[in-house]
Amino acid sequence: MEKISDDSALGATEVRRRHIVLKAILVGVLAGALGAAFRLALQIAESARAQAIAAAAGPWALVAGIAIGVVGGALGVWLVWRFAPHAAGSGIPHLKGVLERQAEPEWKRLLPVKFIGGVLGIGGGLALGREGPTIQMGGATGAMVASWLRVRAGEGERRALMSAGAGAGLAAAFNAPLSGLVFVMEELHGNFTPVLFVAAFLASVSGDVVGRLMINELPVFHLSGIAAPGLSSLPWAALLGGALGLFGVAFNRVLLGSMNLHDRLRHWPGWVLGAIAGGTIGLAAWFLPGLAGSGGHLVQAALAGELALYLVPVFVLARFGATMLSYASGAAGGIFAPLLVLGALAGLWFGSGVHALVSNPGLTPAVFCVLGMGAMFTAVVRAPLTGIVLMVELTGTYGFMLPLLVSCMAAYGVAELLGNMPIYEALRERSLRPSR
């Protein structure tokens, strides 16, 4: 049997010995445990913030919300800037740079800073998500295991273990093992090798099992009494996908623009920028309760029809602005969750209009929430397979597959037609500029 020439994979003789199997499982278990612990810590932090604000009476609730945002944002950003600058943002662009040998893993500092900084920032109210950080920490866990087991730096096995850890992180964050596997193949590498597949598959399943044991086995979002949409939904799915393709392009461009603006303020102390972001969102959340934090409750409220329709466009604009401000601050937090929130809210808005126009019981607004999440993710990240599989696993409803295919591919087509670069690739290229 000939040896594989691509150094991104192990040699065929090494594959036959299958010595990556146990290593991949170990990476999956550790990354899954870390991802689940991060998820639990954020739940505790966000619950504590909500309880502290609710316990304050009258105007003191406003003071408490702003103060928690200021302290959480300031400490979270200061920790990142002081000890591990690569822990800023989602971390996925940095992980891609590591896999392409453009950066070093630096897992010893990155893991604690990403975990604690993420809990402080997102727990303090910044409109960011846990999923990107969990993916980066999973990749760092793969690097850690490779270091423990003395895997040589030049071997494709080391990269396979880091990729496997990233897949396990996503699996644990969402209870979504297939999404972890597809994300590694589609977004992190864009290709397929047997070793990469085996490592990512084993780690994603292992990470998912550990995450379910530590948290629960339920889908992240709960759909009750919603029938799978039929063929009549496809034209509407395509229209929604096209609209969110435009929205996704706008999201990417504004996000990069906000980071460029942030660069002009780099002479300011990092904690000041974090404090401004946290305090501003704390103030805004006083007028729009539920605005702060990762926003998962907003998605669930949209799916359950518990949001007043006249507030939906206000929430879309507010969450959009809060996400830009939070991410540009340099805090440790990702855009996965914000994308899903924006997609769900936009889908609810669109679906409400369709429901008013068409007397079809299968075309409920909640259906378009699911389609909107997949389309928005696809438009921004440009990973349609991941978006489709992720929505199926997040909701536990396989009957949405066909309209999801249509909405995601429509969003993908519009974003590609406009020549917009996928956000993680744009952020990675941006990080390589000499000025950075």
C-alpha positions in Angstrom: 0.0 0.0 0.0 1.4 3.4 -1.0 2.0 6.2 1.4 -0.4 9.2 1.2 1.6 12.1 -0.2 -0.6 14.9 1.4 1.1 15.8 4.7 -2.3 16.8 6.1 -3.0 13.1 6.6 -1.2 10.2 8.2 0.6 7.7 6.0 -1.4 4.7 4.9 0.8 2.4 7.0 0.1 4.5 10.1 -3.7 4.4 9.3 -3.5 0.6 9.2 -2.1 0.6 12.7 -5.1 2.7 13.8 -3.2 4.3 16.5 -5.2 7.6 16.1 -8.5 5.9 17.3 -7.9 6.0 21.0 -6.3 9.4 20.8 -9.3 10.8 19.0 -11.7 9.4 21.6 -9.5 10.9 24.4 -9.6 14.3 22.6 -13.4 14.0 22.2 -14.0 13.1 25.9 -11.8 16.0 27.1 -13.1 18.5 24.6 -16.7 17.4 25.3 -16.2 17.7 29.1 -14.7 21.2 28.7 -17.4 22.3 26.3 -20.2 21.1 28.6 -18.5 22.7 31.6 -18.3 26.0 29.7 -22.0 25.7 28.7 -23.0 25.1 32.4 -20.8 27.9 33.6 -22.5 30.3 31.2 -25.9 29.1 32.2 -25.0 29.8 35.9 -23.5 33.2 35.0 -26.5 34.4 32.9 -28.9 33.1 35.5 -27.0 35.0 38.2 -27.1 38.2 36.2 -30.8 37.9 35.6 -31.5 37.2 39.3 -29.3 40.1 40.4 -31.1 42.6 38.2 -34.5 41.2 39.2 -33.6 41.5 42.9 -32.8 45.2 42.5 -35.8 47.5 42.9 -36.9 50.3 40.6 -34.0 52.3 39.1 -31.5 50.2 40.9 -32.3 47.4 38.4 -31.0 49.7 35.7 -27.9 50.5 37.7 -27.3 46.8 38.4 -27.7 45.8 34.7 -25.2 48.5 33.6 -22.7 47.7 36.4 -22.7 44.0 35.7 -22.2 44.7 32.0 -19.3 47.1 32.7 -17.5 44.8 35.1 -18.1 41.6 33.0 -17.0 43.3 29.8 -14.0 45.1 31.3 -12.6 42.0 33.1 -13.3 39.7 30.1 -11.6 41.9 27.6 -8.7 42.8 29.9 -8.0 39.1 30.6 -7.9 38.3 26.8 -5.7 41.3 25.9 -3.3 40.8 28.8 -2.7 37.1 28.6 -3.9 35.5 25.3 -4.8 37.9 22.5 -5.6 34.9 20.2 -8.5 34.1 22.6 -10.4 37.2 21.3 -13.6 36.7 19.3 -14.9 33.3 18.3 -11.4 31.8 17.8 -12.4 29.8 14.7 -10.2 32.1 12.4 -7.3 31.5 14.7 -7.9 27.7 14.7 -8.0 27.7 10.9 -4.7 29.6 10.9 -3.2 27.0 13.2 -4.4 24.2 11.0 -2.8 25.9 8.0 0.5 26.4 9.9 0.1 30.2 10.0 -0.2 30.3 13.8 0.7 28.3 16.9 -1.9 26.6 19.2 -0.7 28.2 22.5 -3.1 25.9 24.3 -1.6 26.5 27.8 -2.7 30.1 28.0 -5.6 29.9 25.6 -7.7 27.3 27.4 -8.0 29.1 30.8 -8.3 32.6 29.3 -10.9 31.6 26.7 -13.0 29.8 29.4 -12.9 32.5 32.1 -13.0 35.4 29.7 -16.0 33.9 27.9 -17.9 33.4 31.1 -17.1 36.9 32.3 -18.0 38.6 29.0 -21.0 36.6 27.9 -22.2 36.1 31.5 -21.9 39.9 31.9 -24.3 40.5 29.0 -22.3 40.8 25.8 -24.3 39.5 22.8 -22.0 36.7 21.9 -22.2 32.9 21.8 -20.4 30.0 23.4 -20.1 27.8 20.2 -17.1 29.5 18.6 -15.1 29.5 21.9 -16.0 25.9 22.4 -14.7 25.0 19.0 -11.4 26.8 19.6 -11.0 25.3 23.0 -11.7 21.9 21.5 -9.0 22.5 18.9 -6.6 23.6 21.7 -7.5 20.4 23.6 -6.4 18.4 20.6 -3.1 20.2 20.6 -2.8 19.5 24.3 -3.4 15.8 23.9 -0.9 15.7 21.0 1.7 17.4 23.2 1.0 15.0 26.1 1.4 12.0 23.7 4.4 13.5 22.0 2.9 13.6 18.5 5.4 15.1 16.2 4.6 18.7 15.1 5.2 17.9 11.4 2.7 15.0 11.3 -0.8 15.2 9.9 -1.9 13.3 13.0 -1.5 16.4 15.1 -3.7 18.5 12.8 -6.2 15.7 12.7 -6.4 15.7 16.5 -6.9 19.4 16.7 -9.6 19.2 14.0 -11.2 16.4 15.9 -11.3 18.4 19.1 -13.0 21.3 17.3 -15.7 18.9 16.1 -16.1 17.6 19.6 -16.5 21.1 20.9 -19.3 21.9 18.5 -20.9 18.6 19.2 -20.9 19.3 23.0 -22.1 22.9 22.5 -25.2 21.9 20.5 -25.8 18.2 21.3 -25.0 17.9 17.6 -22.4 15.2 16.7 -23.1 15.2 12.9 -22.7 18.9 12.8 -19.3 18.7 14.5 -18.2 16.2 11.9 -19.5 18.1 8.9 -18.1 21.4 10.2 -14.6 19.9 10.4 -14.9 18.6 6.8 -16.7 21.6 5.2 -15.4 24.7 7.1 -12.1 23.9 8.7 -10.6 21.8 5.9 -12.8 21.9 2.8 -11.6 18.3 1.9 -11.8 14.7 3.0 -9.2 12.3 4.1 -9.9 8.9 5.9 -7.9 9.8 9.0 -9.5 13.2 9.3 -12.9 11.6 9.0 -12.2 8.9 11.5 -10.7 11.3 14.1 -13.5 13.9 13.7 -16.2 11.2 13.8 -14.9 9.5 16.9 -14.2 12.7 18.7 -17.6 14.3 17.8 -19.5 11.3 19.0 -17.4 11.1 22.2 -17.8 14.8 22.9 -21.6 14.6 22.3 -22.0 11.6 24.7 -20.0 13.4 27.5 -22.0 16.6 26.9 -25.3 14.8 27.1 -24.2 13.1 30.3 -23.2 16.3 31.9 -26.2 18.4 30.8 -29.1 16.7 29.1 -30.1 14.7 26.0 -32.7 17.1 24.6 -32.3 19.2 21.5 -31.2 22.7 22.3 -34.4 24.2 20.9 -37.8 22.6 21.5 -40.5 22.5 18.8 -44.0 21.5 20.0 -46.9 20.8 17.8 -45.2 22.0 14.6 -45.8 19.8 11.5 -43.1 19.4 8.9 -43.6 21.8 6.0 -44.7 20.4 2.7 -43.8 21.3 -0.9 -45.9 24.5 -0.7 -43.2 25.9 1.6 -40.4 25.7 -1.0 -41.1 29.0 -2.9 -41.3 30.8 0.4 -38.2 29.1 1.7 -36.3 30.2 -1.4 -37.5 33.8 -1.0 -36.5 33.9 2.7 -33.1 32.4 1.9 -32.5 35.1 -0.8 -33.4 37.8 1.7 -31.2 36.4 4.4 -28.4 36.1 1.8 -28.5 39.8 1.5 -28.7 40.2 5.3 -25.8 37.9 5.8 -23.6 39.9 3.4 -24.6 43.1 5.3 -23.7 41.3 8.6 -20.2 40.4 7.3 -19.4 43.8 6.0 -20.6 45.7 9.1 -18.8 43.3 11.4 -15.5 43.8 9.5 -16.2 47.6 9.5 -16.8 47.6 13.2 -13.5 45.8 13.8 -11.7 48.4 11.6 -13.2 51.1 13.7 -12.1 49.2 16.8 -8.5 49.2 15.5 -8.5 52.9 15.5 -9.1 52.8 19.2 -6.4 50.3 20.0 -4.5 53.0 21.9 -7.3 52.8 24.5 -6.9 50.2 27.3 -8.7 47.0 26.4 -10.8 47.0 29.5 -12.2 50.4 28.6 -13.6 49.1 25.3 -15.0 46.1 27.1 -16.6 48.2 29.7 -18.2 50.5 27.1 -19.7 47.5 25.2 -21.0 45.8 28.4 -22.4 49.0 29.9 -24.1 50.0 26.6 -25.8 46.6 26.2 -26.8 46.6 29.9 -28.5 50.0 29.3 -30.2 48.8 26.2 -31.4 45.6 27.9 -33.3 47.8 30.4 -35.6 49.0 27.6 -35.6 45.6 25.8 -35.5 42.8 28.4 -33.9 39.7 27.1 -31.5 41.6 24.7 -28.3 40.8 26.6 -26.4 37.5 26.6 -26.2 34.7 24.1 -29.9 35.1 23.1 -31.0 31.4 23.1 -34.1 32.4 25.1 -35.1 34.7 22.2 -34.9 31.9 19.7 -37.0 29.7 22.0 -39.5 32.5 22.5 -39.7 33.0 18.7 -40.3 29.3 18.1 -43.0 29.2 20.8 -44.7 32.3 19.4 -44.2 34.2 22.6 -42.7 37.4 21.1 -44.9 40.4 20.2 -44.7 40.8 16.5 -44.3 44.6 16.6 -41.1 44.1 18.7 -39.5 41.7 16.3 -37.9 44.3 14.0 -36.8 46.2 17.0 -35.1 43.1 18.4 -33.5 42.4 15.1 -31.9 45.8 14.9 -30.9 45.8 18.6 -29.3 42.4 18.5 -27.5 43.3 15.3 -26.0 46.4 16.9 -25.3 44.6 20.1 -23.4 41.8 18.3 -21.3 44.2 16.4 -20.4 46.2 19.5 -19.7 43.0 21.5 -17.5 41.3 18.9 -15.5 44.4 18.1 -14.7 44.8 21.7 -12.3 41.9 21.5 -14.1 39.8 24.1 -14.0 36.0 24.0 -17.2 35.1 22.3 -18.5 33.9 19.0 -21.1 34.7 16.4 -22.8 31.3 16.0 -25.5 32.1 18.6 -26.0 35.7 17.4 -26.5 34.4 13.8 -29.1 32.0 15.0 -30.9 34.6 16.9 -31.0 37.0 14.0 -32.0 34.3 11.6 -34.8 33.1 13.9 -36.2 36.6 14.5 -36.0 37.5 10.8 -37.7 34.2 9.9 -40.4 34.9 12.5 -41.0 38.3 10.9 -41.1 36.9 7.4 -43.2 33.9 8.5 -45.8 36.1 10.1 -46.3 37.9 6.8 -46.6 34.6 4.9 -49.1 33.3 7.5 -51.2 36.4 7.1 -51.2 36.1 3.3 -51.6 32.3 2.9 -54.2 30.2 4.7 -52.0 27.2 5.0 -51.8 25.6 8.5 -48.4 24.1 7.6 -46.8 27.5 7.0 -46.6 28.7 10.6 -44.1 31.5 11.7 -42.2 28.9 13.7 -41.4 27.0 10.6 -39.7 30.0 9.1 -37.7 30.6 12.3 -36.0 27.3 11.7 -35.4 28.1 8.0 -34.2 31.5 8.9 -31.5 30.2 11.3 -30.1 27.8 8.6 -30.2 30.5 5.9 -28.5 33.2 8.0 -25.8 30.8 9.1 -25.2 29.7 5.5 -25.0 33.3 4.2 -22.5 34.4 6.8 -20.3 31.3 7.2 -20.8 29.9 3.7 -21.1 26.3 5.0 -24.6 25.1 3.8 -24.2 21.5 4.8 -23.2 22.4 8.3 -26.2 24.8 8.5 -28.7 22.2 7.3 -27.4 19.4 9.6 -27.1 21.8 12.5 -30.7 23.0 12.2 -32.0 19.4 12.1 -30.0 18.5 15.2 -30.8 21.6 17.1 -34.5 21.1 16.7 -34.7 17.3 16.4 -37.0 17.6 13.3 -35.8 15.8 10.2 -38.9 16.7 8.3 -37.5 20.2 7.7 -34.7 18.9 5.5 -36.1 19.8 2.1 -37.1 23.4 2.8 -33.8 23.8 4.7 -32.0 22.7 1.6 -33.8 25.3 -0.5 -33.5 28.2 1.9 -29.8 27.5 2.7 -28.8 27.1 -1.0 -30.7 30.3 -1.9 -28.8 32.2 0.8 -25.6 30.7 -0.3 -26.2 31.6 -4.0 -27.0 35.3 -3.2 -23.9 35.7 -1.0 -21.7 34.1 -3.6 -23.3 36.2 -6.4 -22.4 39.3 -4.5 -18.8 38.1 -4.1 -18.8 38.3 -0.3 -16.0 36.4 1.4 -17.1 33.9 4.2 -16.7 35.6 7.5 -14.2 33.2 9.1 -12.0 33.3 6.1 -12.2 37.1 6.0 -11.3 37.3 9.7 -8.4 34.9 9.3 -7.0 37.0 6.4 -7.5 40.1 8.4 -5.6 38.6 11.3 -2.5 38.1 9.0 -2.2 41.8 8.2 1.1 43.3 9.4 -0.9 46.1 11.2 -2.5 43.4 13.4 
